[in-house]
Amino acid sequence: MKDVGDGTRRAPIVYGRNRSFGVPEKTMQVRVKLFATLSRYALNGVPGIPFEMELSEGATLGDVVGQLKLPREEVKVFFVNGRARPEDWILQPGDEVGIFPLVAGG
């Protein structure tokens, strides 16, 4: 007779996600374009040109802002696949993300 749970272990829960040590976290690729004054933070070093970014599955637009170290006070509008979305929007593999700063003028 087997003991209950024999041969399996529960993965520890870290910040609400199951993670097992030694098992790589699933990731995804998204394409990001930074506009206007935010373009200086582009990972590829070329303003105005979209770049690929690797994120954890379930990442949000806020995670993109954090990973790129964008000043939150400068970020105003997010677009995912051409539609305006809130900062807590969960991204999907292959999404195209546009991030705009606050724009002033007449």
C-alpha positions in Angstrom: 0.0 0.0 0.0 1.3 3.5 -0.9 1.4 6.4 1.4 -0.8 9.3 0.5 1.2 11.8 -1.6 4.1 9.4 -2.2 6.3 10.6 -5.0 4.8 14.1 -5.4 5.5 17.4 -3.7 3.6 20.6 -3.8 5.4 23.5 -5.4 6.0 26.4 -3.0 3.7 29.4 -3.7 5.6 32.7 -4.2 3.6 35.9 -4.7 0.5 33.9 -5.8 2.3 31.8 -8.5 3.3 28.1 -8.2 7.0 27.8 -8.7 9.0 24.6 -8.3 12.7 24.9 -7.7 14.8 23.5 -10.6 11.8 23.9 -13.1 12.2 26.9 -15.4 9.3 29.4 -15.3 7.3 29.6 -18.5 8.0 32.8 -20.6 6.5 34.5 -23.6 7.6 37.1 -26.2 5.9 40.4 -26.8 6.8 43.2 -29.2 7.1 46.6 -27.6 7.3 50.1 -29.1 7.9 53.2 -26.9 6.7 56.5 -28.2 8.0 60.1 -28.0 10.1 60.8 -24.9 9.8 57.2 -23.7 11.7 55.9 -26.7 15.0 56.6 -24.9 14.3 53.6 -22.7 14.1 51.1 -25.6 16.1 47.9 -25.0 17.5 47.9 -28.5 18.9 51.4 -28.1 17.1 52.6 -31.3 14.3 55.2 -30.7 11.0 54.5 -32.5 11.9 50.9 -33.5 9.8 48.1 -31.9 11.8 45.4 -29.9 11.1 42.0 -28.6 10.8 41.4 -24.8 10.7 38.2 -22.9 8.3 38.2 -20.0 6.8 35.6 -17.6 3.5 34.1 -18.6 0.7 36.2 -17.0 2.8 39.4 -17.1 0.8 42.7 -17.2 1.5 46.0 -18.8 2.7 47.2 -15.4 5.3 44.5 -15.5 6.6 45.8 -18.8 6.9 49.3 -17.2 8.8 47.9 -14.3 11.1 45.7 -16.3 12.0 48.6 -18.6 12.4 50.9 -15.6 10.0 53.5 -17.2 9.2 56.4 -14.8 5.6 55.7 -13.9 4.7 59.4 -13.8 5.7 59.7 -17.5 3.6 56.8 -18.7 0.0 57.7 -19.7 -1.5 55.4 -22.4 -1.1 51.7 -23.2 -2.1 50.0 -26.4 -2.2 46.2 -26.9 -2.8 45.1 -30.5 -4.1 48.5 -31.4 -6.6 48.9 -28.5 -6.2 51.0 -25.4 -5.8 48.9 -22.3 -5.3 49.5 -18.5 -2.0 49.0 -16.7 -3.2 45.7 -15.1 -4.0 44.1 -18.5 -2.6 40.6 -18.8 -0.5 40.1 -21.9 -0.6 37.1 -24.2 2.3 35.6 -26.2 2.9 37.6 -29.4 1.0 40.8 -28.3 2.1 44.1 -29.7 2.4 46.7 -27.0 2.6 50.5 -27.5 3.4 52.8 -24.6 2.8 56.6 -24.8 3.9 59.4 -22.4 1.6 62.2 -21.4 1.5 64.6 -24.4 0.9 68.3 -24.0 0.5 70.9 -26.6 -2.0 72.5 -28.9 
